[in-house]
Amino acid sequence: MKTVRRLLYRDIVASVGFVALAFLALFYFIDFVESLGDAGTRGRAALDAAWQAALELPGHLYELMPIAVLIGTIYSLARLAQSSEFTILRTGGLGPGRALGLLALLGIAFSALAFAIGDWLVPQAEREAVLFKARMSGGMRVGSSGAWLKERRRTPEGEHSYSINIAGTSGGGGLAEVRIFEFDEDGRLAVRIEAREGHVGDDGTWTLRDAEETRWPRARAPGQPPVQVRKLAELHWASTLTPAVVAAAVLPLRTMSTLELWRYSQHLSVQEQSAQRYQIQFWKKALYPMACLVMVALALPFAYMHARAGSISLKVFGGIMLGIAFVLLNNLAGHIGLLNGWTPWAAAATPGLLFLAMSMAAFAWLVRYR
């Protein structure tokens, strides 16, 4: 059995690696050509375009991992079936259960690799890519209305709520165009702070530069103006919002790890903000590596097809179509779940469970009737 395991694993891993490398080379070329359009502007050179395209590679590898596993496994198993090697293995005692068990272990290994790439390598590379683009372009905006954060704190005057709007990031990696609105316990606007740039410290203290603070005091002394305005070159504002929460609101979703998505979704729920989008993304990120296991199971029926049922190229083409269908359904399920208010884990798990059921049904039918 060790010899059979070594034969299958070596052949499948080599095929999956070759397919992944081919896909990455194609996507790198596309990203590099696209980035070259900005070369010569703002001091950008061709090397900057090459580095920017290289930072996109971990994200592409993570997204393409299930497709590469599917195509590589189909190619390897179809080639073994065409050369009658798989038939010899079957006559030598490799039953359907053993074959499924061997490939399941390999699928789990691929899933663990995909999880490590998506949870460690991709967030680091994507954050560096975002900061690189911000430095090159002088900043980055977050949508048309910016990112909004909420916070509640108990003060000597009662419980106050805070709404913070951040337009985007500056070229130096800080927060650009920060606006803070403080409301008292009656929902009355008490303080408004506007700053050109800001940074969040590890202790939660915000350092705001070129700030303007406007206060509307509830009780004021005789002769005191109803509105107090002061301008400060630097203002320190204490907050309970951690740098991780602020980064999660400003940076794209792909820069967050699974744990960061969970923590941020919990923060939104506590602050009574809509968290379904981040909950669906959390479950998709947590369950997406298991797609590699599903793809291995989906490729196994191709080994039981007779060689005359189709050439290797036709089977590989079918694998590509199945992989594309899985990616489309996986992305579509998240949007449909968000629109219809589905349970987040169900919306994320539906594509994988559907394809797993298809693969097991095809495998059982081929074993029974072929």
Protein Blocks (a to p, Z undefined) as FASTA:
>chain_A
ZZmmmmmmmmmmmmmmmmmmmmmmmmmmmmmmmmmmmgoiahiafklmmmmmmmmmmmmm
mmmmmmmmmmmmmmmmmmmmmnommmmmmmnopafklmmmmmmmmmmmmmmmmmmmmmmm
mmmmmmmmmmmmmmmnopacehjnopadddddddfkbccddddddfbdcfkopaehiadd
dddfkopafbdcddfbdcddfkopacdehiadddddfbdcehiafbdcdddfbdcdddfb
dfklmmmmmmcfklpcfklmmmmmmmmmmnopafklmmmmmmmmmmmmmmmmmmmmmmmm
mmmpcfklocfklmmmmmmmmmmmmmmmmmmmmmmmmmnopafklmmmmmmmmmmmmmmm
mmmmmmmmZZ
